[in-house]
Structures are given as C-alpha cells and as structure tokens.
Amino acid sequence: MPAPPEASRTGPDPAERDEDPQENPSRTERLVEKRLRGLQAEIDALRQENEELRLAETKRRRGEEALRKETERVGAILSALDTGQSLVEPDMTIVWVNQKAREYFPEYEPIGEKCYRLFEGMSEQCEVCAVRTVFSTGEVTRIEKYVPYRGRWFGIVAQPVKDASGRVTHALESFTDITEQKQAEAKLHAVMEREHLRATELDATLASIASGVIIYDTTGAIVRVNEVVREMIDRTPTSFDPIRFEERQAGFGVLREDGTPLSLEATPYYRALHGETVQGEEVMVTRLDREPLWVDTSAAPIRDGSGAIVGAIAILTDITGRKRAEEALIRHTEELTRLHCELEVANREANLYLDILTHDIGNTENVSRLYTDLLLDTLDGEAAGYLGNLKRSINKSIEILGTVSTIRRIHQASLELKRTDLDRAIQGAIENFPTSAVHYNGTCHQVRANDLLSVVFNNLISNAIKHGGPDVEVAVRVEELNGEVQISVEDTGPGVPDEEKEAIFHRYEQHKRGVGEGLGLYLVQILVERYGGRVWAEDRVPGRPGEGAAFRFTLKKA
C-alpha cells in the first residue's frame, strides 16, 4: 500500500518560491490540478490493491470451505466404509480413525495411540508392518496377518499420503477382519485334502480291480477309468469325453450277443444314468484289424445322500477267452458226450469191482478167518504158527478192504459240512478199543464236519495202539486255539523220528511201503483237509521223540 502523501512531496518548487501565487493564478491552478491527479492515482491504486486483497481473501475462504467440505466428504466416505481406517504418522501415532475402527477397538481411545500397541498390545514396532513398509518405500502395501493378541486374522492395505513435494507424511491404513474367511479357507483346504485322499484311494481301488472300470458324470462324460480299460482299447492316450466315446463306439461296432448293433440309448452306462441297474450283459466289440473283444458289462447309477443321480459306474470284464472256449466246447459236444458215456460205463464197472472187492471178497475173508480160528483150536506147534501168520494176513486183508470201503464213502459222501458233535465222534471211536488204554475227559465243542469224523479218531487211536506196544497209553485232548478247535491224540509208544514227521502222511503215495501201510494216516489227512483243517505230527514231549508221538489236527468251529 503506498504511503500517504507528505508535504515535502507536494511543496512548491524551489525555483518558484519567490513567485507569488496570486501574481500567476494559472500556474497555481495547474499545480493544484497536478496534485489532485496524483492523489487520485494513489487512491485508485489503493482501491485496486484493496480489491485484489478482497478477492484473494474470498478465494482463500472459498478454498478453505471447499477443503473443509472435501475433508468432510472424504471423512464421511471413510467413516462409512465397512473396513477400519486409520491415519498414522511416521512415528506410528494414530491421528485419525473412522467409526468402524472404533468398533473394532471399543475399549480404547485410538487417537494419539501407537498403532502397534492398539492392534497387537506390543510395546515396540511389529516385525511385519504394512505402515512401516509404506513409509520406507512409498508404495501401497498389502498383507494378511494373524494377531495373537486379538486372536483374529486381518487383511491390511496401507497407502501413502504425500505432500506437494511427494514426501510421505502419513499412511492411511485399511484393515478388515478376515478370520471367518481364513477359517473357511482352512475348511476348504481340509475338504480338498480329503477329496484328494479319496481320489487317491479311488484310483488305488480301481487299479486293484481286475475288470475294467469306467466312471461317468451326469452328462455322460467319462471322469475316471482304470488301466484295464486302456489296455482293452490298446492303451489309448486320448480323452474319454462323450463325443469321442460315441465315435469310438460307432467305429468299434458294439454288438449284442445276437449280432445286432447296440444303440447309444441301449448302452449300460446310458441306462444307468437314467436310474437302471444293469447286470451281466454280454456284448461283442469289433475292432478294425483286430480280433473281436467279448465283454461282460454291468452298470449302476451313483447317487448322493439325497438319492439324486450324480453319475454312473460301469464294470467291463473281458470274457473273450471264455467265449472262445464255449465255441470250442460246442464244436466238441459230440466227442464230450461220447467220453461222458464211456466214463459212466467205466464208473459203473469200477463200482461193480468195488462191490465185489468190499462185499463178496470181504465175506469170503470173514469165513476164512472163522475157519482159521477153528483150526487154531485144534493145532499146535509149527502148524499153529503158520496158521497164526495166515490169520494175521487175513485180518490185514480185511483191514485193507475196510479202508478201501471208507475211501469210497469219502468220495461218495456229500461235500457239504454240517454242525457235528465232537464229543460224540470221539466217544464213538473210543468204544472200539479197550477203555483202559485210552484216556479222554470229554468236550462240548461243535465243529464243521460230517459223519466220517469218527474215522479220523478211529485211525489215529488204532495207529497209536498198533505201533505203541502192549503197554501203550493213548490220550485224546481238545482245546480251543485262535478261534479253532485243536485235537491231539498222544501215545507213550516209540514216537516218530523227526525226518519222518512230514512224510508219514504221504507214505501211502510212495512206492517203498508195506502192504496197506500208510492208508490210515492217508485217510486222516484227506478228511481233515476236506473239513478245512490241517494235521501234523509232533513229539509228545518236545525234543524227545523216543517218549511218544502226538498227532494234532484242527477243525473249524460250528
């Protein structure tokens, strides 16, 4: 603003001091006019400057008002956001928060608080801090962070606030509680892990199945096959989408058993997707330049917990070999019929011979033994000795015939096992021997066997008495072991050497044996194995074969 006019600036010209204003009125008027014009210019300059100041003040006030309104608008926006917002200074002091941030921390007044103390209850800065990264890099920083102090997960975005020179003066930190999202992600991850495990288990299961397995979704797209399917179609690496499957079906020529083509709607997998269960349908697949492939096909719908169909599964079994065998069998029907007739004739002849052997010859030998007994009462000396040997031979022959009859009964008896009273079978066998020689305390077990079970005990006890000497003692013991019944027939005879314990049951099958030797134990082994058990020989006293033998066998509980 110009200074007010001064007298020195408007005083008379020194050259004109001696002039009298009244003597030159025109000059005086000009001086006054000049002074007035100068004053007017100064006034106009002052007015212009005042106007400029007024305009500048108005503009400043408008700017401040606009800034205030913009600040309020931004604050309102930030306060309305569903995320916590805080404005942080470089020393980590919070200078502003929105309403959502106050809701997160209702127990504190955030303004003036250090952010690390407010968020994490720490007395020093966090190792992982988005705000600190903003101040060091000047770039937007995003992190996800678990805060043990709060027991929550937070998603944090920190943005730089810069002045006109580009210097970061503050950091605007946005934070959202993402705990539920993280928990959902953890659950999803667990579900995916379970599904991956189930898929792995499914693949392992499919790989263990000898037949081909195809799994379809509801659109008919193949979602899984096992290696057997790929081998059936020559280990193709191509995908199994529905279009390719239909093309492959048309190209292969899928036929019914009667040779008519199989439409897509008639395929087992298509029918299964529409709720039908298909069992054992045989189709022939013709392949270019390759032998036809016969497949036994089954299919069924796959349903979810509510019963809705979510897919289908098809099982394919290669039966080409069986079909070829059936065709070959049909070509040899006449020959097989002839062989069957011959076998029936041979079987009738064999039964006739066995009847003669076991019945007629047996009766004759019984008569021979009767007359031998009568002769023994009338002879003595050397002749009596010969006759005794003859009687023993006849008895041996009768024993062999009895064994042959038993073998015949074994092969003619029903293979079906039934609930059998073990005690009754043992008692029935013991009755054939002197009671003082056999010791048995009884049992209450029921086993799976048949009416020939007593033959096992009869042969084992007979074998023990025959080879044990006149003073031999036999004990029959029954105990339950590992869900089975174990029976032991022990004797005080000479025992069985270790090298013969395995071979003794096969002596009948060997060439170096006496007449009828080994038949009894051979029958024992046949019957026990037919009952689903096993038989073996041990020492009665472990490690001392000379102190008697123990024949043990197992039977299934009924």
DRENMAR-565828 format. One record per residue (C-alpha): residue in three letters; x, y, z. Coordinates in steps of 0.2 Angstrom, whole numbers, padded with zeros to 4 digits, always signed. Layout:
<atoms>
AlaXYZ...
</atoms>
This chain:
<atoms>
Met+0000+0000+0000Pro+0008+0017-0005Ala+0012+0029+0009Pro+0000+0044+0012Pro+0005+0060+0004Glu+0018+0071+0013Ala+0021+0090+0012Ser+0038+0088+0006Arg+0032+0079-0009Thr+0018+0092-0013Gly+0028+0108-0008Pro+0032+0122-0020Asp+0046+0121-0032Pro+0062+0130-0025Ala+0063+0139-0041Glu+0046+0146-0039Arg+0047+0151-0020Asp+0049+0169-0024Glu+0034+0169-0035Asp+0018+0175-0028Pro+0004+0163-0032Gln-0008+0177-0033Glu+0004+0185-0046Asn+0002+0169-0058Pro-0015+0161-0055Ser-0014+0149-0070Arg+0001+0142-0063Thr-0006+0139-0046Glu-0021+0130-0054Arg-0010+0119-0064Leu-0001+0114-0048Val-0017+0110-0039Glu-0023+0100-0053Lys-0007+0091-0054Arg-0008+0087-0035Leu-0026+0081-0037Arg-0022+0070-0051Gly-0008+0062-0041Leu-0019+0060-0026Gln-0032+0052-0037Ala-0020+0040-0044Glu-0014+0035-0027Ile-0032+0032-0022Asp-0036+0021-0037Ala-0020+0011-0034Leu-0026+0009-0016Arg-0043+0004-0022Gln-0036-0009-0034Glu-0025-0016-0021Asn-0039-0017-0009Glu-0050-0026-0022Glu-0036-0038-0026Leu-0034-0042-0007Arg-0053-0044-0005Leu-0054-0056-0020Ala-0039-0066-0013Glu-0047-0067+0004Thr-0063-0073-0004Lys-0054-0085-0014Arg-0045-0091+0001Arg-0061-0093+0011Arg-0069-0102-0004Gly-0053-0114-0004Glu-0054-0117+0014Glu-0073-0120+0013Ala-0070-0132-0002Leu-0056-0141+0008Arg-0067-0142+0023Lys-0081-0149+0013Glu-0069-0161+0004Thr-0062-0166+0020Glu-0079-0169+0027Arg-0084-0179+0012Val-0068-0190+0012Gly-0070-0192+0031Ala-0089-0197+0028Ile-0084-0209+0015Leu-0070-0217+0025Ser-0081-0217+0040Ala-0095-0226+0030Leu-0083-0239+0024Asp-0086-0257+0031Thr-0067-0258+0034Gly-0057-0250+0048Gln-0047-0234+0043Ser-0033-0226+0052Leu-0021-0212+0048Val-0004-0215+0055Glu+0011-0203+0057Pro+0029-0209+0054Asp+0031-0212+0072Met+0016-0224+0072Thr+0005-0212+0081Ile-0013-0213+0076Val-0021-0196+0072Trp-0037-0201+0064Val-0049-0216+0064Asn-0066-0220+0056Gln-0081-0227+0065Lys-0078-0245+0060Ala-0060-0244+0068Arg-0068-0238+0084Glu-0080-0253+0083Tyr-0065-0264+0082Phe-0057-0257+0097Pro-0071-0251+0109Glu-0060-0252+0124Tyr-0048-0239+0118Glu-0047-0222+0113Pro-0037-0224+0097Ile-0032-0206+0093Gly-0014-0202+0100Glu-0011-0221+0102Lys+0003-0231+0094Cys-0004-0242+0081Tyr+0007-0257+0087Arg+0000-0255+0105Leu-0018-0253+0099Phe-0018-0268+0087Glu-0006-0280+0095Gly-0003-0275+0113Met+0015-0273+0110Ser+0027-0261+0117Glu+0038-0259+0101Gln+0035-0260+0082Cys+0029-0276+0074Glu+0041-0286+0064Val+0029-0287+0050Cys+0021-0270+0047Ala+0012-0263+0031Val+0013-0245+0038Arg+0032-0246+0041Thr+0034-0253+0023Val+0024-0238+0016Phe+0035-0225+0025Ser+0051-0234+0019Thr+0045-0237+0000Gly+0032-0225-0003Glu+0021-0239-0011Val+0005-0247-0007Thr+0007-0262+0004Arg-0005-0277+0006Ile-0003-0291+0019Glu-0013-0304+0028Lys-0008-0305+0047Tyr-0014-0316+0062Val-0014-0305+0078Pro-0012-0317+0093Tyr-0017-0303+0104Arg-0033-0301+0096Gly-0035-0320+0091Arg-0040-0314+0074Trp-0034-0313+0056Phe-0034-0296+0047Gly-0032-0291+0029Ile-0022-0274+0029Val-0019-0262+0015Ala-0008-0247+0019Gln-0007-0232+0006Pro+0005-0217+0007Val-0002-0199+0009Lys+0010-0187+0001Asp+0013-0168+0002Ala+0015-0157-0014Ser+0034-0161-0014Gly+0030-0180-0015Arg+0036-0183+0003Val+0026-0197+0013Thr+0018-0188+0028His+0006-0201+0033Ala+0000-0218+0030Leu-0019-0222+0028Glu-0021-0240+0034Ser-0037-0250+0030Phe-0040-0266+0039Thr-0053-0279+0038Asp-0057-0294+0050Ile-0054-0309+0038Thr-0055-0323+0052Glu-0070-0331+0045Gln-0063-0330+0028Lys-0047-0339+0034Gln-0057-0352+0043Ala-0067-0355+0028Glu-0051-0357+0018Ala-0044-0369+0030Lys-0060-0379+0030Leu-0060-0379+0011His-0042-0384+0011Ala-0046-0398+0023Val-0060-0403+0011Met-0049-0403-0004Glu-0036-0413+0005Arg-0050-0426+0010Glu-0056-0426-0008His-0038-0428-0014Leu-0036-0443-0002Arg-0052-0450-0008Ala-0047-0448-0026Thr-0031-0456-0022Glu-0039-0471-0013Leu-0052-0472-0028Asp-0038-0473-0040Ala-0029-0486-0030Thr-0045-0496-0028Leu-0048-0495-0047Ala-0030-0501-0050Ser-0033-0516-0039Ile-0049-0522-0049Ala-0045-0535-0062Ser-0060-0529-0073Gly-0061-0513-0082Val-0070-0499-0073Ile-0077-0483-0080Ile-0085-0469-0070Tyr-0096-0456-0079Asp-0104-0439-0073Thr-0122-0434-0076Thr-0118-0428-0094Gly-0111-0445-0099Ala-0093-0438-0099Ile-0080-0451-0093Val-0071-0444-0077Arg-0061-0459-0072Val-0055-0476-0080Asn-0043-0489-0073Glu-0028-0496-0083Val-0038-0511-0088Val-0050-0501-0099Arg-0035-0493-0108Glu-0027-0510-0111Met-0044-0515-0118Ile-0043-0501-0131Asp-0025-0503-0134Arg-0018-0491-0121Thr-0025-0475-0130Pro-0019-0459-0123Thr-0034-0449-0129Ser-0048-0442-0118Phe-0064-0450-0115Asp-0077-0436-0117Pro-0094-0442-0123Ile-0092-0437-0141Arg-0076-0447-0143Phe-0085-0462-0134Glu-0099-0462-0146Glu-0087-0461-0161Arg-0077-0475-0154Gln-0092-0485-0151Ala-0098-0482-0169Gly-0080-0486-0175Phe-0078-0502-0165Gly-0095-0509-0169Val-0103-0513-0152Leu-0115-0528-0155Arg-0127-0538-0144Glu-0125-0556-0141Asp-0136-0560-0156Gly-0126-0549-0168Thr-0137-0534-0169Pro-0129-0516-0166Leu-0131-0508-0149Ser-0138-0490-0149Leu-0132-0477-0138Glu-0148-0477-0128Ala-0146-0496-0125Thr-0129-0495-0118Pro-0127-0500-0100Tyr-0119-0483-0094Tyr-0133-0473-0103Arg-0147-0484-0094Ala-0138-0482-0078Leu-0138-0463-0079His-0157-0464-0081Gly-0158-0475-0065Glu-0157-0493-0071Thr-0146-0506-0064Val-0138-0517-0077Gln-0131-0534-0073Gly-0120-0545-0084Glu-0125-0541-0101Glu-0113-0548-0114Val-0108-0538-0129Met-0095-0540-0143Val-0084-0526-0148Thr-0077-0527-0166Arg-0061-0518-0169Leu-0053-0513-0185Asp-0038-0525-0190Arg-0040-0534-0173Glu-0049-0549-0166Pro-0067-0545-0159Leu-0067-0542-0140Trp-0081-0550-0129Val-0086-0540-0114Asp-0097-0544-0099Thr-0104-0527-0094Ser-0113-0521-0078Ala-0118-0504-0074Ala-0126-0494-0060Pro-0131-0476-0055Ile-0121-0467-0042Arg-0132-0457-0030Asp-0129-0444-0017Gly-0135-0444+0001Ser-0152-0437-0005Gly-0154-0451-0018Ala-0151-0440-0033Ile-0141-0447-0048Val-0124-0439-0049Gly-0115-0451-0061Ala-0114-0469-0066Ile-0101-0484-0065Ala-0098-0497-0077Ile-0089-0513-0075Leu-0081-0522-0090Thr-0074-0540-0089Asp-0065-0547-0104Ile-0073-0564-0107Thr-0066-0567-0125Gly-0056-0582-0119Arg-0072-0589-0111Lys-0082-0586-0127Arg-0069-0595-0137Ala-0069-0609-0125Glu-0088-0610-0126Glu-0087-0610-0145Ala-0074-0624-0145Leu-0084-0634-0132Ile-0099-0633-0144Arg-0088-0640-0158His-0083-0654-0147Thr-0100-0658-0140Glu-0102-0675-0148Glu-0085-0680-0143Leu-0088-0675-0125Thr-0105-0684-0125Arg-0096-0700-0131Leu-0082-0698-0117His-0096-0695-0104Cys-0105-0711-0109Glu-0088-0720-0108Leu-0084-0713-0091Glu-0102-0718-0085Val-0099-0736-0091Ala-0081-0736-0083Asn-0088-0729-0067Arg-0102-0742-0066Glu-0088-0756-0069Ala-0077-0748-0056Asn-0092-0748-0043Leu-0095-0766-0048Tyr-0077-0771-0045Leu-0078-0762-0028Asp-0094-0770-0023Ile-0086-0787-0027Leu-0070-0782-0018Thr-0078-0775-0002His-0093-0786-0001Asp-0091-0803-0009Ile-0072-0804-0006Gly-0074-0797+0012Asn-0087-0810+0016Thr-0076-0824+0010Glu-0061-0817+0020Asn-0073-0817+0036Val-0077-0835+0033Ser-0058-0839+0030Arg-0055-0830+0047Leu-0068-0840+0056Tyr-0061-0857+0050Thr-0044-0851+0054Asp-0050-0848+0072Leu-0057-0866+0072Leu-0041-0874+0066Leu-0031-0864+0079Asp-0040-0873+0092Thr-0035-0890+0085Leu-0017-0887+0080Asp-0001-0883+0090Gly+0017-0882+0086Glu+0024-0877+0070Ala+0007-0879+0061Ala-0001-0867+0073Gly+0012-0854+0070Tyr+0009-0855+0051Leu-0010-0854+0054Gly-0007-0838+0065Asn+0003-0830+0051Leu-0012-0834+0040Lys-0024-0827+0052Arg-0014-0810+0053Ser-0014-0809+0034Ile-0032-0812+0033Asn-0035-0798+0046Lys-0024-0787+0036Ser-0033-0790+0020Ile-0050-0787+0029Glu-0042-0770+0036Ile-0037-0765+0019Leu-0054-0769+0012Gly-0062-0759+0026Thr-0050-0744+0022Val-0055-0745+0003Ser-0073-0745+0008Thr-0070-0730+0019Ile-0061-0721+0004Arg-0076-0725-0007Arg-0088-0717+0006Ile-0077-0702+0007His-0079-0699-0012Gln-0097-0703-0012Ala-0101-0693+0003Ser-0109-0676+0002Leu-0096-0662+0002Glu-0107-0651+0012Leu-0101-0649+0030Lys-0113-0648+0045Arg-0113-0645+0063Thr-0106-0660+0071Asp-0104-0665+0090Leu-0086-0668+0093Asp-0088-0677+0109Arg-0100-0690+0101Ala-0087-0693+0087Ile-0073-0696+0099Gln-0083-0707+0111Gly-0089-0717+0096Ala-0071-0721+0091Ile-0065-0725+0108Glu-0079-0739+0110Asn-0069-0749+0098Phe-0054-0750+0109Pro-0050-0756+0127Thr-0056-0742+0139Ser-0041-0744+0150Ala-0029-0739+0135Val-0037-0723+0130His-0039-0708+0141Tyr-0052-0694+0137Asn-0060-0681+0148Gly-0074-0675+0136Thr-0078-0659+0127Cys-0093-0648+0122His-0087-0641+0106Gln-0097-0642+0090Val-0087-0642+0074Arg-0089-0642+0055Ala-0088-0660+0048Asn-0098-0674+0043Asp-0102-0692+0048Leu-0085-0698+0044Leu-0077-0688+0058Ser-0076-0704+0069Val-0065-0712+0055Val-0051-0699+0059Phe-0051-0704+0078Asn-0053-0722+0074Asn-0037-0722+0063Leu-0027-0711+0074Ile-0031-0722+0090Ser-0028-0738+0080Asn-0012-0732+0074Ala-0006-0727+0091Ile-0011-0744+0099Lys-0004-0754+0084His+0013-0746+0085Gly+0014-0742+0103Gly+0016-0759+0110Pro+0006-0769+0123Asp+0008-0756+0137Val+0004-0741+0127Glu-0007-0727+0134Val-0017-0715+0122Ala-0024-0698+0127Val-0036-0688+0117Arg-0036-0669+0122Val-0046-0655+0115Glu-0043-0636+0117Glu-0048-0620+0108Leu-0034-0610+0100Asn-0035-0595+0089Gly-0054-0597+0085Glu-0052-0615+0080Val-0053-0632+0089Gln-0036-0642+0091Ile-0037-0660+0094Ser-0022-0670+0100Val-0020-0689+0100Glu-0005-0693+0111Asp+0003-0710+0114Thr+0018-0717+0125Gly+0025-0728+0111Pro+0041-0726+0102Gly+0037-0710+0094Val+0040-0704+0076Pro+0058-0698+0071Asp+0060-0680+0065Glu+0064-0685+0047Glu+0048-0695+0046Lys+0036-0682+0054Glu+0031-0674+0037Ala+0032-0690+0026Ile+0022-0701+0037Phe+0006-0694+0030His+0012-0697+0012Arg+0019-0715+0014Tyr+0004-0722+0005Glu+0008-0712-0010Gln+0026-0718-0010His+0032-0735-0018Lys+0043-0741-0004Arg+0030-0746+0009Gly+0022-0762+0015Val+0006-0770+0011Gly-0008-0757+0016Glu+0005-0747+0025Gly+0000-0728+0027Leu-0018-0730+0022Gly-0024-0725+0039Leu-0015-0708+0041Tyr-0018-0705+0022Leu-0037-0706+0026Val-0034-0694+0041Gln-0026-0681+0030Ile-0039-0682+0017Leu-0054-0680+0029Val-0046-0666+0040Glu-0041-0656+0024Arg-0059-0658+0017Tyr-0065-0651+0034Gly-0054-0636+0031Gly-0041-0640+0044Arg-0023-0646+0045Val-0014-0661+0053Trp+0004-0664+0058Ala+0015-0675+0069Glu+0025-0669+0085Asp+0034-0676+0099Arg+0023-0680+0115Val+0037-0672+0125Pro+0045-0658+0115Gly+0063-0663+0109Arg+0061-0681+0115Pro+0054-0691+0100Gly+0058-0708+0109Glu+0045-0704+0123Gly+0029-0705+0112Ala+0021-0696+0097Ala+0007-0683+0096Phe-0004-0682+0081Arg-0013-0665+0081Phe-0026-0658+0069Thr-0038-0643+0069Leu-0056-0641+0065Lys-0067-0626+0061Lys-0079-0621+0075Ala-0098-0623+0070
</atoms>
